Amino acid sequence: MLLLIVTLTAFSLWKMVEGNVLEARARQYGQLASLVARDTSGTPVAWRLMLGEDVKPVRKNDRASPGRPGRQYQQQADLLDARAMAARRISLYGLIANSLLALALAGGIAWRGIQRVDRKRLLHSKSADVDTDTDTGQPPPRREHFRIRTPLVNPATFVVQDADTDLSNAVFPLADISVGGCRLVDAEGRLDPHADAVFQGRLDFPNGGSVEVMLRILRVSESLDAPPSVLLTAAGKFIENTAQQCAAIQHYIDLLDRMRNQHKDKADA
């Protein structure tokens, strides 16, 4: 949008300059036509040199009829004047379009700012509601299981395996995970209509391992700590996990924890 505005501004200015040059040229031809009309000897050589024309001997017919060159120069002056008006009209239209684009750009930036502020207020209000229990006013109890965020690049994924749902074979990256549940990245809000639904699925880990789980969708909400391109996440709880399933999930959590500690040690060093 900004590049289009700059290009349109440059084009409009160029057309304005072109119109001024053509108008000056038309004025010279008009003055030359007036002089020729008053001069029976033909076109003045000085004016023809000023206009950049080749100076040739005046034709016999032109000496006999001095009005003929005058009409030719007046026609040329009228043509240049029309071209100048057209160039200025194009320049005016370009400046009007440029102003409208600038207003649209400014309005879009302002609207995005308003939406960003409203979203932050909404998210902060939601986080304030979660920070305290609505009945006791006390902070909620500590989580039963340790939760860790998954990396933004190459995270574990949850694949829906239920054949009787519209989300069959859908793949959702994990935002975080614990032995008791996980949080799915749901950028398009596809899980919102399925709150409290139970899905049979598979957790695929980046190291090549996988484990089948039953996941109940608890809620879909906007997330403050999600990547900038992600607005919605779905919180889920594992149901009836066996010891083997829990061990596979805990192995992935331990791997993420070691990677996080290694990055922290490198940053401290």
Rosetta silent file (secondary structure, phi, psi, omega in degrees, C-alpha in Angstrom):
SEQUENCE: MLLLIVTLTAFSLWKMVEGNVLEARARQYGQLASLVARDTSGTPVAWRLMLGEDVKPVRKNDRASPGRPGRQYQQQADLLDARAMAARRISLYGLIANSLLALALAGGIAWRGIQRVDRKRLLHSKSADVDTDTDTGQPPPRREHFRIRTPLVNPATFVVQDADTDLSNAVFPLADISVGGCRLVDAEGRLDPHADAVFQGRLDFPNGGSVEVMLRILRVSESLDAPPSVLLTAAGKFIENTAQQCAAIQHYIDLLDRMRNQHKDKADA
SCORE:     score description
SCORE:     0.000 S_00000001
   1 L     0.000  -45.493 -179.359    0.000    0.000    0.000 S_00000001
   2 H   -64.894  -40.819  178.194    2.786    2.439    0.932 S_00000001
   3 H   -63.071  -38.674  177.512    4.713    1.616   -2.263 S_00000001
   4 H   -63.723  -40.640  179.086    1.550    2.253   -4.306 S_00000001
   5 H   -63.993  -44.244 -179.929    1.075    5.648   -2.636 S_00000001
   6 H   -63.586  -44.074 -179.708    4.694    6.670   -3.319 S_00000001
   7 H   -63.201  -43.477 -179.887    4.459    5.509   -6.949 S_00000001
   8 H   -66.189  -36.085  177.077    1.154    7.328   -7.506 S_00000001
   9 H   -64.695  -45.561  178.678    2.553   10.510   -5.952 S_00000001
  10 H   -62.295  -41.239  178.903    5.609   10.433   -8.227 S_00000001
  11 H   -63.864  -42.170 -179.768    3.404    9.803  -11.295 S_00000001
  12 H   -64.387  -42.337  178.314    1.087   12.707  -10.385 S_00000001
  13 H   -65.096  -39.152  178.452    4.020   15.101   -9.907 S_00000001
  14 H   -63.575  -41.984  177.623    5.535   13.992  -13.206 S_00000001
  15 H   -65.518  -33.955  178.035    2.240   14.641  -15.000 S_00000001
  16 H   -65.975  -44.832  177.942    2.007   18.068  -13.344 S_00000001
  17 H   -63.448  -41.586  178.506    5.495   19.006  -14.567 S_00000001
  18 H   -61.059  -40.903  177.994    4.651   17.669  -18.025 S_00000001
  19 H   -62.770  -40.305  178.262    1.521   19.838  -18.108 S_00000001
  20 H   -64.941  -40.927  179.445    3.520   22.950  -17.173 S_00000001
  21 H   -65.243  -44.161  179.334    6.100   22.240  -19.888 S_00000001
  22 H   -64.878  -36.690  178.790    3.428   21.679  -22.529 S_00000001
  23 H   -66.195  -41.671  177.372    1.618   24.865  -21.503 S_00000001
  24 H   -63.249  -39.752  177.766    4.823   26.890  -21.825 S_00000001
  25 H   -64.822  -41.742  178.640    5.427   25.341  -25.238 S_00000001
  26 H   -64.076  -36.664  178.928    1.864   26.137  -26.326 S_00000001
  27 H   -64.515  -39.501  178.283    2.323   29.745  -25.174 S_00000001
  28 H   -64.692  -43.330  178.498    5.445   30.065  -27.326 S_00000001
  29 H   -65.440  -35.523  177.675    3.641   28.711  -30.385 S_00000001
  30 H   -65.038  -43.550  176.958    0.744   31.083  -29.737 S_00000001
  31 H   -64.010  -38.764  178.050    3.075   34.065  -29.572 S_00000001
  32 H   -63.760  -39.593  177.997    4.814   32.856  -32.714 S_00000001
  33 H   -63.328  -37.465  178.623    1.469   32.580  -34.511 S_00000001
  34 H   -65.754  -42.068  179.376    0.656   36.172  -33.510 S_00000001
  35 H   -65.819  -39.650 -179.956    3.999   37.435  -34.826 S_00000001
  36 H   -64.830  -36.677  179.669    3.593   35.538  -38.087 S_00000001
  37 H   -64.094  -29.336 -179.325    0.143   37.046  -38.538 S_00000001
  38 H   -94.572  -10.583 -175.400    1.658   40.527  -38.280 S_00000001
  39 L  -111.277  114.173 -178.179    4.825   39.736  -40.272 S_00000001
  40 L   -79.735   -6.660 -178.365    4.389   39.393  -44.044 S_00000001
  41 L   -87.508   -2.128  179.634    7.969   38.147  -44.527 S_00000001
  42 L   110.274 -168.003 -175.581    7.229   34.731  -42.971 S_00000001
  43 L   -73.572  128.853  177.636    8.156   33.045  -39.695 S_00000001
  44 L   -59.672  134.940 -177.930   10.826   34.907  -37.653 S_00000001
  45 H   -65.793  -36.688 -178.093   14.038   32.906  -37.622 S_00000001
  46 H   -61.719  -41.351 -179.348   14.723   33.708  -33.936 S_00000001
  47 H   -69.659  -37.807  178.650   11.440   32.174  -32.824 S_00000001
  48 H   -65.729  -36.118  175.205   11.987   29.054  -34.956 S_00000001
  49 H   -66.655  -39.023  179.923   15.416   28.640  -33.392 S_00000001
  50 H   -63.398  -34.464 -179.413   13.892   29.083  -29.916 S_00000001
  51 L   -84.455    0.926  176.054   11.414   26.295  -30.652 S_00000001
  52 L    78.384   20.456 -178.750   14.204   23.992  -31.774 S_00000001
  53 L   -90.094  157.800  175.003   13.070   23.781  -35.383 S_00000001
  54 L   -73.235  128.970 -178.811   15.291   23.453  -38.396 S_00000001
  55 L   -86.374  113.247  179.123   15.753   26.858  -40.030 S_00000001
  56 L  -122.737  159.408  177.244   15.059   26.528  -43.719 S_00000001
  57 L   -59.355  142.043 -179.411   14.395   29.150  -46.385 S_00000001
  58 L   -68.276  130.399 -178.579   10.816   30.378  -46.338 S_00000001
  59 L   -67.045  155.287 -178.534    8.819   28.740  -49.070 S_00000001
  60 H   -62.938  -40.622  179.722    7.422   30.884  -51.850 S_00000001
  61 H   -62.847  -35.722  179.127    3.874   29.900  -51.055 S_00000001
  62 H   -67.587  -34.039  177.800    4.380   30.993  -47.416 S_00000001
  63 H   -68.937  -34.542 -177.899    5.609   34.445  -48.563 S_00000001
  64 H   -73.490  -32.208  179.974    2.583   34.800  -50.723 S_00000001
  65 L  -128.567   84.075 -175.958    0.197   33.814  -47.959 S_00000001
  66 L   -63.382  -14.739 -179.927    1.676   34.804  -44.575 S_00000001
  67 H   -76.069  -19.660 -177.450   -1.439   33.560  -42.781 S_00000001
  68 H   -64.970  -49.509  176.480   -0.688   29.929  -43.597 S_00000001
  69 H   -63.001  -33.178  179.212    2.298   29.498  -41.217 S_00000001
  70 H   -63.392  -41.163  178.170    0.372   31.384  -38.563 S_00000001
  71 H   -65.122  -37.687  178.774   -2.492   28.932  -38.767 S_00000001
  72 H   -63.468  -44.269  179.802   -0.078   26.009  -38.524 S_00000001
  73 H   -69.483  -33.384  177.624    1.578   27.405  -35.397 S_00000001
  74 H   -68.366  -38.271  175.797   -1.803   28.232  -33.861 S_00000001
  75 H   -63.372  -41.160  177.360   -2.958   24.658  -34.465 S_00000001
  76 H   -63.669  -38.956  178.075    0.225   23.389  -32.836 S_00000001
  77 H   -64.610  -42.223  178.469   -0.376   25.719  -29.887 S_00000001
  78 H   -64.045  -39.680  179.813   -3.963   24.455  -29.503 S_00000001
  79 H   -64.300  -44.197  179.084   -2.758   20.822  -29.636 S_00000001
  80 H   -66.576  -36.171  178.391   -0.113   21.411  -26.972 S_00000001
  81 H   -64.788  -39.629  177.727   -2.612   23.276  -24.821 S_00000001
  82 H   -65.484  -40.763  177.494   -5.026   20.315  -24.991 S_00000001
  83 H   -64.404  -37.357  178.324   -2.222   17.902  -24.064 S_00000001
  84 H   -65.078  -42.546  178.643   -1.275   20.147  -21.144 S_00000001
  85 H   -64.333  -39.413  178.847   -4.859   20.174  -19.862 S_00000001
  86 H   -64.643  -41.902  179.363   -5.046   16.366  -20.178 S_00000001
  87 H   -64.061  -41.242  178.855   -1.776   15.933  -18.267 S_00000001
  88 H   -67.651  -35.219  178.182   -2.962   18.248  -15.498 S_00000001
  89 H   -65.173  -43.508  176.926   -6.301   16.428  -15.307 S_00000001
  90 H   -61.677  -40.605  178.620   -4.485   13.091  -14.906 S_00000001
  91 H   -63.265  -40.314  179.108   -2.277   14.652  -12.237 S_00000001
  92 H   -64.408  -44.934  178.649   -5.341   15.916  -10.355 S_00000001
  93 H   -62.813  -38.244  178.409   -7.028   12.512  -10.476 S_00000001
  94 H   -64.538  -40.952  178.643   -3.811   10.874   -9.288 S_00000001
  95 H   -66.900  -36.543  177.448   -3.531   13.238   -6.332 S_00000001
  96 H   -64.929  -46.583  178.081   -7.171   12.579   -5.392 S_00000001
  97 H   -62.176  -38.197  178.533   -6.648    8.809   -5.570 S_00000001
  98 H   -63.666  -39.872  178.751   -3.433    9.180   -3.596 S_00000001
  99 H   -65.463  -40.026  178.903   -5.256   11.093   -0.860 S_00000001
 100 H   -65.268  -40.368  177.676   -7.966    8.418   -0.669 S_00000001
 101 H   -64.765  -40.350  178.602   -5.341    5.663   -0.400 S_00000001
 102 H   -63.793  -40.710  177.247   -3.526    7.586    2.333 S_00000001
 103 H   -64.553  -41.617  178.497   -6.785    7.999    4.260 S_00000001
 104 H   -63.265  -41.264  178.580   -7.554    4.286    3.849 S_00000001
 105 H   -63.799  -45.303  178.788   -4.075    3.366    5.082 S_00000001
 106 H   -63.589  -40.948  177.978   -4.363    5.657    8.095 S_00000001
 107 H   -64.415  -39.612  177.671   -7.843    4.321    8.856 S_00000001
 108 H   -63.833  -42.133  178.637   -6.614    0.722    8.615 S_00000001
 109 H   -63.858  -42.579  179.287   -3.723    1.419   10.978 S_00000001
 110 H   -64.861  -40.563 -179.812   -6.047    3.133   13.449 S_00000001
 111 H   -65.380  -40.816  176.918   -8.569    0.273   13.248 S_00000001
 112 H   -62.912  -39.493  177.793   -5.862   -2.317   13.866 S_00000001
 113 H   -63.594  -41.282  178.179   -4.683   -0.354   16.869 S_00000001
 114 H   -64.096  -43.846  178.976   -8.210   -0.212   18.275 S_00000001
 115 H   -62.417  -39.566 -179.639   -8.682   -3.953   17.716 S_00000001
 116 H   -65.009  -41.746  178.402   -5.336   -4.705   19.379 S_00000001
 117 H   -65.003  -44.081  179.120   -6.253   -2.630   22.424 S_00000001
 118 H   -62.738  -39.737  179.929   -9.697   -4.248   22.660 S_00000001
 119 H   -65.140  -41.185  179.066   -8.180   -7.722   22.335 S_00000001
 120 H   -64.200  -40.737  177.905   -5.663   -7.013   25.086 S_00000001
 121 H   -62.410  -42.240  179.794   -8.423   -5.741   27.362 S_00000001
 122 H   -64.201  -43.601 -179.075  -10.493   -8.845   26.665 S_00000001
 123 H   -67.312  -39.194  178.490   -7.593  -11.183   27.288 S_00000001
 124 H   -66.754  -37.190  177.694   -6.591   -9.393   30.487 S_00000001
 125 H   -66.652  -38.408  177.629  -10.156   -9.553   31.742 S_00000001
 126 H   -66.639  -41.058  179.519  -10.273  -13.274   30.986 S_00000001
 127 H   -66.514  -33.070  177.039   -6.947  -13.854   32.694 S_00000001
 128 H   -67.410  -35.060  177.851   -8.175  -11.902   35.716 S_00000001
 129 H   -68.014  -32.412 -178.696  -11.212  -14.159   35.877 S_00000001
 130 H   -79.601  -27.689 -175.535   -9.004  -17.244   35.796 S_00000001
 131 H   -65.896  -24.712 -177.928   -6.552  -15.971   38.407 S_00000001
 132 L  -129.621  150.933  176.718   -9.144  -16.160   41.205 S_00000001
 133 L   -76.309  134.508 -175.381  -11.947  -18.529   42.040 S_00000001
 134 L   -68.881  -24.735 -177.731  -15.346  -16.900   41.498 S_00000001
 135 L   -89.385  -45.507 -175.574  -16.807  -18.417   44.686 S_00000001
 136 L   -97.669  -18.449 -176.439  -13.983  -18.064   47.216 S_00000001
 137 L    74.596    9.490 -179.371  -11.972  -15.255   45.643 S_00000001
 138 L  -101.230  156.103  177.196   -8.832  -17.349   46.207 S_00000001
 139 L   -60.555  149.354  179.862   -6.262  -18.395   43.599 S_00000001
 140 L   -66.825  158.193 -179.800   -7.032  -21.749   41.957 S_00000001
 141 L   -65.208  157.710  179.786   -5.213  -24.840   43.258 S_00000001
 142 L   -64.681  151.538  179.957   -1.839  -25.799   41.798 S_00000001
 143 L   -65.390  146.368  179.785   -1.838  -28.043   38.775 S_00000001
 144 L   -72.179  -32.867 -177.487   -1.647  -31.738   39.444 S_00000001
 145 L  -121.126  150.478  178.189    0.884  -32.317   36.679 S_00000001
 146 L   -71.173  128.456 -179.420    3.907  -30.333   35.487 S_00000001
 147 L  -111.220  139.776 -179.553    3.120  -28.473   32.256 S_00000001
 148 E  -136.184  143.965  179.013    5.747  -27.357   29.736 S_00000001
 149 E   -76.189  145.853  175.287    5.487  -25.366   26.543 S_00000001
 150 L   -89.165  154.921  178.697    6.340  -27.015   23.260 S_00000001
 151 L   -66.631  151.773  178.992    8.761  -25.331   20.818 S_00000001
 152 L   -68.929  -30.874  179.935    7.302  -23.130   18.112 S_00000001
 153 L   -99.175  126.994  177.365    9.312  -24.995   15.479 S_00000001
 154 L    55.891   58.799  177.094    8.519  -28.684   14.996 S_00000001
 155 L   -82.987  170.204  170.983    6.216  -29.194   18.019 S_00000001
 156 L   -68.065  156.014 -177.211    4.340  -32.371   18.875 S_00000001
 157 E  -130.358  155.099  174.573    0.949  -32.694   17.183 S_00000001
 158 E  -112.965  122.528 -178.970   -2.435  -34.219   17.980 S_00000001
 159 E  -107.568  121.721  178.298   -4.132  -36.081   15.098 S_00000001
 160 E   -73.957  126.201 -177.482   -7.889  -36.693   15.354 S_00000001
 161 L  -109.487   -2.283  178.320   -8.620  -40.332   14.466 S_00000001
 162 L   -67.790  125.868 -178.833  -12.412  -40.379   14.928 S_00000001
 163 L   -82.141  -21.160 -175.271  -13.983  -41.254   11.578 S_00000001
 164 L   -96.014   28.468  178.653  -17.479  -40.047   12.528 S_00000001
 165 L  -133.265  155.304  179.477  -16.524  -36.382   13.022 S_00000001
 166 L   -72.334   -7.619  178.136  -15.872  -33.510   10.667 S_00000001
 167 L   -99.558   16.444 -179.012  -12.405  -33.166   12.207 S_00000001
 168 L   -58.790  129.676 -179.141  -11.281  -36.629   11.120 S_00000001
 169 L    69.076    9.756  175.358   -7.515  -36.647   10.346 S_00000001
 170 L   -70.025  143.187 -177.343   -7.232  -33.002   11.430 S_00000001
 171 E  -116.366  127.721 -179.704   -3.799  -32.111   12.817 S_00000001
 172 E  -123.440  120.957  173.803   -3.369  -29.610   15.680 S_00000001
 173 E   -65.186  152.367  178.966    0.071  -28.480   16.927 S_00000001
 174 E   -91.746  133.480  173.050    0.564  -28.510   20.709 S_00000001
 175 E   -86.694  -36.192  173.566    1.107  -25.235   22.567 S_00000001
 176 E  -157.257  171.251 -175.527    1.983  -27.048   25.826 S_00000001
 177 E  -154.775  149.348  171.067    1.660  -30.495   27.351 S_00000001
 178 L  -143.154  174.713  178.266    1.545  -32.326   30.675 S_00000001
 179 L   -65.990  -26.624 -177.183    0.870  -35.903   31.685 S_00000001
 180 L   -90.880  -15.318 -178.080   -2.723  -34.920   32.441 S_00000001
 181 E   178.393 -171.044 -179.575   -3.544  -32.965   29.296 S_00000001
 182 E  -155.108  169.363  177.669   -2.406  -30.563   26.617 S_00000001
 183 E  -122.313  122.241 -175.533   -3.288  -27.300   24.913 S_00000001
 184 E   -96.160  142.722  173.866   -3.862  -27.392   21.153 S_00000001
 185 E   -80.881  115.176 -176.489   -3.223  -24.555   18.727 S_00000001
 186 L  -123.223   70.952 -172.695   -6.592  -23.925   17.084 S_00000001
 187 L   -61.441  -32.253 -176.896   -5.953  -20.899   14.879 S_00000001
 188 L   -95.068    0.312  179.266   -9.188  -21.320   12.892 S_00000001
 189 L    68.169   30.396 -177.558  -11.433  -22.083   15.871 S_00000001
 190 L   -72.139  -24.653 -178.380  -12.448  -25.485   14.500 S_00000001
 191 L   -88.483   -6.978 -176.370  -12.659  -26.997   17.989 S_00000001
 192 H   -58.767  -43.004  178.553  -14.903  -24.262   19.395 S_00000001
 193 H   -71.665   -7.713 -175.043  -18.178  -26.085   18.506 S_00000001
 194 H  -107.886   26.392  177.598  -16.772  -29.284   20.054 S_00000001
 195 L   -60.220  136.693 -178.975  -16.315  -28.096   23.637 S_00000001
 196 L    73.452    8.529  176.302  -16.714  -30.977   26.110 S_00000001
 197 L   -86.038  155.520  178.945  -16.385  -33.509   23.261 S_00000001
 198 E  -112.421  128.876 -178.697  -14.060  -36.514   23.540 S_00000001
 199 E  -118.202  136.738  168.776  -11.777  -37.369   20.623 S_00000001
 200 E   -86.823  125.145 -176.125   -9.810  -40.509   19.955 S_00000001
 201 E  -151.787 -172.399 -176.810   -6.458  -39.375   18.604 S_00000001
 202 E  -135.878  131.192  173.364   -2.742  -39.805   18.379 S_00000001
 203 E   -90.091  119.866  176.758    0.110  -37.731   19.785 S_00000001
 204 E  -105.081  123.817 -178.581    2.999  -37.581   17.313 S_00000001
 205 L   -97.769  151.260 -177.590    6.341  -36.523   18.787 S_00000001
 206 L   -62.356  -25.235 -178.849    9.149  -34.896   16.761 S_00000001
 207 L   -78.958    1.350  177.545   11.561  -37.720   17.648 S_00000001
 208 L   104.167  -12.884  179.013    9.383  -40.166   15.727 S_00000001
 209 L   -80.379  164.426  177.719    7.447  -41.675   18.622 S_00000001
 210 E  -155.177  159.409  178.828    3.676  -41.601   19.000 S_00000001
 211 E  -150.446  137.032  178.203    1.004  -42.626   21.478 S_00000001
 212 E   -86.368  135.731 -176.225   -2.760  -43.012   21.137 S_00000001
 213 E  -139.965  163.066  169.088   -4.837  -41.078   23.670 S_00000001
 214 E  -107.000  125.644 -174.564   -8.399  -40.040   24.467 S_00000001
 215 E  -123.844  125.290  174.866   -8.690  -36.245   24.765 S_00000001
 216 E   -98.031  125.837  178.168  -11.639  -34.309   26.169 S_00000001
 217 E   -79.296  117.442 -178.300  -11.869  -30.702   24.925 S_00000001
 218 E   -85.904  -47.323 -177.563  -12.481  -28.514   27.970 S_00000001
 219 E  -163.781  158.641  173.625  -12.616  -25.042   26.431 S_00000001
 220 E  -121.100  123.930 -175.453  -11.437  -22.921   23.512 S_00000001
 221 E  -147.330  164.479  174.842  -10.130  -19.488   24.413 S_00000001
 222 E   -75.140  147.064 -174.247   -7.770  -16.746   23.289 S_00000001
 223 L  -119.701  136.792  177.851   -4.233  -17.100   24.554 S_00000001
 224 L   -80.394  -32.084 -173.528   -1.810  -14.425   25.714 S_00000001
 225 L  -102.192   16.338  177.413    1.327  -16.540   25.410 S_00000001
 226 L   -82.044  165.191  176.127    0.605  -18.049   21.998 S_00000001
 227 L   -59.551  159.094 -175.755    2.620  -17.070   18.906 S_00000001
 228 L   -59.240  -31.473 -178.430    1.607  -13.772   17.265 S_00000001
 229 L   -83.211   -0.827 -176.980   -0.163  -15.551   14.389 S_00000001
 230 L  -114.111  130.714  179.297   -2.252  -17.698   16.771 S_00000001
 231 L  -111.643  -33.178 -173.189   -5.278  -16.358   18.621 S_00000001
 232 E  -115.552  140.138  172.718   -7.157  -19.450   19.787 S_00000001
 233 E  -133.433  149.824 -179.390   -6.043  -22.478   21.798 S_00000001
 234 E  -114.944  121.293  177.852   -8.060  -25.452   22.985 S_00000001
 235 E   -85.203  132.600 -178.893   -7.404  -26.909   26.449 S_00000001
 236 E  -133.244  157.205 -179.358   -7.832  -30.673   26.656 S_00000001
 237 E  -124.711  131.411  176.982   -7.621  -33.407   29.297 S_00000001
 238 E   -72.414  141.554 -177.608   -6.389  -36.952   28.741 S_00000001
 239 L  -118.482  128.229  172.258   -8.895  -39.642   29.742 S_00000001
 240 L    55.780   46.008  176.057   -8.028  -43.091   31.093 S_00000001
 241 L   -73.216  138.241  175.789   -4.373  -43.003   30.161 S_00000001
 242 L   -82.187  170.627  178.663   -2.484  -46.188   30.913 S_00000001
 243 H   -62.711  -35.458  179.057    0.894  -46.243   32.622 S_00000001
 244 H   -67.353  -40.362  177.432    2.555  -46.892   29.271 S_00000001
 245 H   -65.316  -43.310  178.821    0.847  -43.875   27.702 S_00000001
 246 H   -63.600  -36.791  179.802    1.812  -41.660   30.635 S_00000001
 247 H   -65.569  -40.342  179.124    5.415  -42.880   30.404 S_00000001
 248 H   -64.898  -41.090  178.707    5.599  -41.962   26.689 S_00000001
 249 H   -67.869  -41.129 -179.908    4.217  -38.482   27.379 S_00000001
 250 H   -65.217  -32.778  177.556    6.533  -37.988   30.364 S_00000001
 251 H   -62.723  -42.431  177.990    9.506  -38.979   28.195 S_00000001
 252 H   -66.775  -38.807  178.531    8.670  -36.160   25.760 S_00000001
 253 H   -64.105  -42.956  178.738    8.194  -33.701   28.642 S_00000001
 254 H   -62.698  -38.346  178.271   11.592  -34.659   30.112 S_00000001
 255 H   -63.181  -44.122  177.612   13.175  -34.139   26.701 S_00000001
 256 H   -63.814  -37.968 -179.501   11.664  -30.643   26.416 S_00000001
 257 H   -65.415  -41.660  177.857   12.779  -29.839   29.964 S_00000001
 258 H   -65.032  -41.998  178.455   16.372  -30.840   29.203 S_00000001
 259 H   -62.424  -41.048  179.304   16.362  -28.768   26.013 S_00000001
 260 H   -65.005  -41.024  178.981   15.016  -25.757   27.891 S_00000001
 261 H   -66.420  -36.297  177.927   17.676  -26.080   30.597 S_00000001
 262 H   -65.069  -43.259  178.036   20.414  -26.355   27.969 S_00000001
 263 H   -64.478  -36.999  179.187   19.240  -23.172   26.258 S_00000001
 264 H   -67.433  -40.312  177.759   19.076  -21.433   29.624 S_00000001
 265 H   -64.187  -40.416  178.996   22.619  -22.490   30.525 S_00000001
 266 H   -65.847  -38.325  179.477   23.906  -21.220   27.176 S_00000001
 267 H   -67.147  -39.316  179.516   22.128  -17.910   27.665 S_00000001
 268 H   -68.294  -33.579 -179.942   23.561  -17.512   31.177 S_00000001
 269 L   -71.013    0.000    0.000   27.073  -18.332   29.900 S_00000001
